[in-house]
Amino acid sequence: MEMSEDDTNTEDYPTEIHDYLAAFEKSLGSVDEMLKTMMSVSRSELLQKLEPLEQAKLDLVSVYTLNSMFWVYLATQGINPKEHPVKQELERIRTYMNKVKEIADKKKASKLDKGAASRFVRNALWEPNAEDEHTSKTPAKGKKRKMD
């Protein structure tokens, strides 16, 4: 799958896109490796190791990836994917991805260390004590402002 100088004829495509094609080929290789890794473990075995929220994320990423690849396929066949039902499917999946993200964010937010938060708030709010009151009544040394 590697592109070598011998395999590519500059007359086959514009030379300006060579870097883009090389990056695309590298990306395809990454996708291929990721798919091989995912396919090496059975789905049921993989899902048993994951929490329900992680299972949902995996399912959504998988279906989104599949639909995205179909989008690319349609584009390579000269079909406008924006006018194909795959567009609505991708939007629907994105909606569910956002819902899962909201749930994950709420789950993280609920793990707030209340003791640390109260210390933070207590220290952030200035409370005058006897020593501070004494120093605040003493006029500051330096330039005096003339009051009108």
C-alpha positions in Angstrom: 0.0 0.0 0.0 3.1 2.3 0.2 3.6 4.8 -2.5 7.1 4.8 -3.9 8.5 7.1 -6.5 8.5 4.2 -9.0 4.8 3.5 -8.5 3.7 7.1 -9.0 3.7 8.8 -12.3 3.5 12.5 -12.0 1.3 12.5 -15.2 -1.4 10.5 -13.3 -2.3 13.4 -11.0 -1.2 17.0 -10.3 2.0 17.2 -8.4 0.5 19.8 -6.0 -1.6 17.1 -4.4 1.2 14.6 -3.8 1.6 15.6 -0.2 -2.1 15.3 0.4 -2.2 11.9 -1.2 0.8 10.7 0.9 -1.0 12.0 4.1 -4.2 10.3 3.0 -2.3 7.0 2.5 -0.7 7.3 5.9 -4.2 8.0 7.5 -5.6 4.9 5.7 -2.7 2.9 7.2 -3.6 4.1 10.7 -7.3 3.3 10.1 -6.3 -0.2 8.9 -4.1 -0.8 12.0 -6.9 0.4 14.3 -9.4 -1.8 12.6 -7.1 -4.8 12.9 -6.7 -4.1 16.6 -10.4 -3.8 17.2 -11.2 -6.9 15.1 -8.6 -9.0 17.0 -10.9 -9.0 20.1 -14.4 -10.3 19.9 -17.1 -7.7 20.4 -18.7 -9.5 23.3 -15.3 -9.9 25.0 -14.5 -6.2 24.5 -17.9 -5.1 25.8 -17.5 -7.2 28.9 -14.4 -5.2 29.9 -16.1 -1.9 29.5 -18.6 0.1 31.6 -22.0 0.9 30.1 -21.0 4.5 29.3 -17.8 3.3 27.6 -19.8 0.7 25.7 -22.1 3.4 24.4 -19.0 5.5 23.4 -17.5 2.6 21.5 -20.8 1.8 19.7 -21.2 5.5 18.7 -17.6 5.9 17.5 -17.9 2.6 15.5 -21.2 3.6 13.8 -20.0 7.1 13.2 -16.8 5.8 11.6 -18.7 3.4 9.4 -21.1 6.1 8.2 -18.2 8.5 7.6 -16.5 5.9 5.5 -19.7 5.5 3.5 -19.8 9.3 3.1 -16.3 9.1 1.5 -17.4 6.2 -0.7 -20.4 8.1 -2.0 -18.1 11.1 -2.7 -15.7 8.9 -4.7 -18.6 7.6 -6.7 -19.7 11.1 -7.7 -22.7 11.1 -5.5 -23.2 14.2 -3.3 -23.4 12.8 0.3 -25.0 16.0 1.5 -28.1 15.0 -0.5 -28.0 11.4 0.7 -29.7 10.0 3.9 -26.3 9.3 5.3 -26.1 13.0 6.2 -29.1 12.7 8.5 -27.7 9.5 10.0 -24.4 11.2 10.8 -26.4 14.1 12.4 -28.4 11.7 14.5 -25.3 9.9 15.7 -23.7 13.3 16.6 -26.8 14.1 18.7 -26.3 10.8 20.6 -22.6 11.5 21.0 -23.4 14.8 22.6 -25.9 13.2 24.9 -23.2 10.6 26.0 -20.7 13.5 26.5 -23.2 15.3 28.7 -23.7 12.2 30.8 -20.0 11.7 31.1 -19.5 15.4 32.1 -22.2 15.1 34.8 -20.6 11.9 36.1 -17.2 13.7 36.4 -18.8 16.8 38.0 -20.4 14.7 40.7 -16.9 13.6 41.9 -16.2 17.1 43.3 -14.1 17.0 46.4 -16.3 19.1 48.7 -13.7 19.5 51.4 -11.2 20.9 48.9 -13.9 23.1 47.3 -14.9 24.6 50.7 -11.2 25.3 51.6 -10.7 26.9 48.2 -13.8 29.2 48.7 -12.9 29.9 52.3 -9.3 31.0 51.4 -10.5 32.9 48.4 -12.8 35.0 50.4 -11.0 37.5 52.5 -12.1 37.8 56.1 -10.6 40.5 58.3 -9.2 39.3 61.6 -7.8 41.4 64.5 -4.4 41.8 62.9 -5.8 42.8 59.5 -8.1 45.4 61.2 -5.2 47.0 63.0 -3.1 47.4 59.8 -6.1 48.6 57.7 -6.7 51.5 60.2 -3.1 52.7 59.9 -2.8 55.2 57.1 -0.7 53.8 54.2 2.7 55.4 53.7 3.3 57.0 50.4 1.6 59.6 48.4 -1.6 61.1 49.9 -4.5 61.8 47.6 -6.1 65.1 47.8 -9.9 64.8 48.3 -12.1 67.3 46.6 
